Amino acid sequence: MRKFDLKKTLKDPYQQMLLMNDIKKFALTILQIAIIVGVSYVILAPVIGMFVNAISSDSDALNPMVFVIPEHPTLEKFKLAMLRMDYWPTITKNILYVLSITLIQVLICSMVGYGFARFDFPFKKLLFGCVVVTIVLPVHTIMLPMYVTFRNFDPAGLATLFTGAKLNLMGTPWPIYILSLLGCGVRSGLYIYIFNQFFRGLPKEIEEAAFVDGAGMWYTYFNIMLKNASPAVITVTVFSLVWQFNDTFYSNLFLVSDEIVISKRVSVLQSVIANEDKIMSLTIQELYLHAGIILVLLPIVLIYLLLQRYFIEGVERSGIVG
């Protein structure tokens, strides 16, 4: 085995250059690891802190000597939080509610995005500009018109014609379903943009070959174009699932029942614990609140972990930057 001669290496210019390159690569690797660890800690620190608090006992929470690692870890906070939130029935209804809206948004937004990407029609650029405006326009600016519309729902006077009065859709999820069906749901403008960018990147020869073979427009769209757009579908699905699951603005605006929106039950968990379990210490109440938040985060984290690879691929291929 050849021995490493440091003196000879330092005298040889070529060996010096190789040594300097190795040192630079090593230093760059250390710097990259430090940045990744630092950024990851900044992002995950709140979640780690909530999890630590959720498994802490009452004595750990009140002991100033306990930091980060609890001396008497327990799962009692999770058990009581699940009981007071009626966790399993509520999370089941919430997931079904979110999945149904996600399915509607993927279908409607993909059709709109495909139409903008492939067809020419009057005021196309103006209408697409309106879609872009919905992305940047704060939803708080139109919350009052939306509330009034669904508080006295009477499209084209049909409700008054058939029922004799306007419909009050407050307290039901119907306003969110109607908005999603019309392409105006939570972040629908962004989803239309994603599909538009993706379909514009697909060659038109795919559709032309299908038309030559006798395929109709709807068959081509559902069986050829939508299947080729699977990365965009996965991206929009993940976005929609996360945003619908975490949404509190629309659910509070339309007074959707907390029986199908579990995030609303988390917001009142502290008061429920105080009233029903007579726990008056704010410090102890926060432990139960953190346990509830962790329970709500779990389904979304699992979904993201399962779809992460497809999500990253979809973002890259759909042309989203910034």
N, C-alpha and C positions, 0 to 999 in steps of 0.2 A: 504493500500500500504506500502510495506517495504521500510524504509528509508535507503539511502546509508550512511554507517558509514565508513569514511575514516580512522579513527584511528584503527578500527577493521580490516579493509582490509590490512593496512600496517603491522599489527602484524601477520596476517595469511600468512604463506609461499605460500600456494596454490593460495590464492587471489592475492598475490604479483606477482606470475608467470603469472596469467591471465592478470593482469593490465599491466605488462611489454610487454606481447604479443600484447595487444591492442595498446599500445603506438608505438611499432615497426611497426605494420600494418598501423597505421595512418601516421607515418613518411614516410614509404615506399610509401604509396599512394600519399602523398604530393610531394615526390621526383619524382615519375612517372609523375604526372601531370605537374610539372615544366619542366621536360625533354621534354615531348610531346609538351608543349606550346612553349618552346624555339626552338626545332627543326622545328616545324611548322612555327614559325615566320621567321626563317632563310630561309626556302624554299619559303614561300609565300610573304616575304617582297618585292622582286622585282616586283611581279605581282600586289601587293597592291599599290606599288608606281606608277607603270604605269597606273593603273586604276584611281588613284587620279589625276595624271597629265592629263589624258584624259578628265576628267570632269571639269578641272580647266579652268577658263576664262583667257583671256590675262592679265587682271589686277592682278589676283591671281598669275600668273607665274612670274610677274615682281615685286611683292610686297614681300620684304624680311621678313615681319611679318607673312606671311601665311605659316603654316607648317602643313602637313598631311591633315587637313580638309580645303578645299577651302571655301572662303567666298561667292563666286558667282558661284556655280556649274552650268554647262551647258553641253548640248549634242551636241553643234555645231561642236565640233571636230570630233565626230563620223559621223555626217551627211556629212561633207566635205570629210572626209577620205573615206567613202563609195562611194561618187561620183567620186573622183579621182582614186579610185581603180577599178571602175566599179564592185562593190562588188558582187551583186547577180548573174549576168551572169558568172563572173569568178569563184565564189565559187561553183556554180552549176556544171560547167565543171570540176573543180578541184576534187570535191567529186566523180563524175562519173569516172573520170580518176583513182583516188586512189582506188575506190571500184573494178574496173575491174582488176587492178594489184593485189590487195589483194586476190580476188577470184582465180586468176591464181596461186599465191604463195601458198595459202592454198591447192589447188588441187595437184600441182606438188610436193611440199615439203612433203605433207602427203604420197604420193605414194612412194617417194624416202625413207622417213623414215620407212615406212612399209616394203619396200624391204630389207633394211639393218637389220631390226629387225626380219624378219621371214624367209628369204631365204639365202642359202649358194651358193656362186658363186666365181669364181676365182678372186683373188686380192681384196676380200671384205674388209679386214682390211686396205689395202693400200688406197683404194678409200675412206673409211670412215675417214682415216687420212687426206686425201685431203680436205674433208668436214670441218674437225676441223681446218685445216690451213686457210680456207677461213674466219673463225670466227675471228682469231687473226691477219691475214694479213691486214695491212693498205691498204685501197683501193687506196690511192694515189700512191702506188708502181706500180699499173697496169693501171693507168689512161691513159698513153700515148698509150700503145697497144690497149686499148679499143677505144680510139679516132680514131686511124689509121684504126682499123678494120671496124668501122661503117662509117668512112669518105669514105672508098673505099670498100664498102661491096660487096663481090663476093664469096659466099660460094661454094667451089668446082667448081668455074668457071661457075656456072649456070647463074648468072646475065649477064656476058659477052656473053654467048651462046644465051640467049633469047632477050636481049636488045641491044647488041653490045657494052656496056660500063658498068663500075662498078657503083653501086648505091651509092649515097650520102644520108645517112639517117640523117645527121645533121639537126637540126631545126624541127625534128619530134619526137614524143614519141616512135617510133618503136624500137629504141635500148633498151629502158627500158622494153618494152613488150617482146622482143626476149630474153633478159637476164633472165627475170622472167620465161619464158617458158622453158628455159634450166636449171633452178634451180640455176642460178648465180645472181639473182637480189639482191636488197638491203636486207642484213641480211638473205639471204636464207639459208646459212650454219647453222645459229642458229635455224631457223625454222625446218630444217631437223633433227637437234639434239634433239629438243623438241619432235617431233613426234616419233623419234626412241626410246627415253627414255620411252615415254608413251606406245607405242605398246609392248615394251619388258615387261612392267608390267602387260599386259593383259594375262590371261591364254590361252594357246593354245587349251584347250578343247572347247572353243567357236567356233573356226574355224573347228575343227575336227567334232563337232556335225553338223555344217552346211554342210560339205562335205559328211557326212553320209546321210544327208537328200537330197543329190543330187544338192546342190548349187555349182555353178562354182566359179572360183577364183574372177572374177570381181564382181559378185553378192555378194559374201561374203565380199569383201572389201568395196563396196559402201553402202550396206544395213545393214551390221552387224558391221564391225570393225570401219568404219568411224563414225557411229552413237554412238558407245561406246567411241569414242575418242573426244566427244564434248568438254570436258574441255580443251584439247590441241588445238582444233580448235578455241575456243574462245580466248585462250591466244595468238596464232599466229595471229589471226585476229586483236586483239587490237594492238599488236606490229607492224604489217604491216601497219595498218591504220595510226598510229602515225608517224612512220618513213617515210612512203611514203609521208604523208601530209607535214611533216617538211623538207623533203629532198630538198636541194639546190645544193648539189655537183653534182649529176647525171644530174639534169635539166640544170645546167650551163655547164657541160662538153659536153652534147649532144645538147646544145643550144635549149632546148625545149621552145616553145613560152610561154610568160607570160600570154597569154589568158587562159591557162589551169593550170598554176602554180601560185597560188596567192601569195606565199611567195616571188616570184621575184618582184611582184608589191609593196610589202611592202618595199623591199630594196631600191626602187627608189622613195618612196613616198615623202621624204623630198625635193628632187630636183624638183618633179612635183609640189608640193605646192609652191616652190619658183618661178618657171618659170611661172605657170599659174595663181597663185593668188597673186603674187608679195609680198609674206611674206618673208622678208629678215632676220628677227631675228631668230637666231639659237635656242634660247630658245622656241619661239613659234612653230617653225618647229618640235621640239622634241615632243611637245604636240600632234600634228597630227600623228607623227610616233607612239607614244604610243597608240593612239586610233586605228590605223591600226593593231598593234600587238594584241591588245585585241580582235578585230574583227576576226582575224585569229585564235586565240586560242579557241574561243567559240565552234566551232563544235567538236574539239577534246575533250574538257572538258566535253561536253554533252555526247559524245560517251563513254568516260571512266566512267562517273557516272552511265550510264545505264548498262554497262557491268562489273562493278567493282567486284561484288560478283563472277561472273563466272571466271573473270580474276584471282583472288586470288586463287580460287579452282584449276584452271588449272595449275598455277605455282606450287602449292603444290603437285599435283598428277603427274606432268611431271618430277619431280625429279631435278629441277633446284636449285642449291645452290650457295651462294656467289654472 
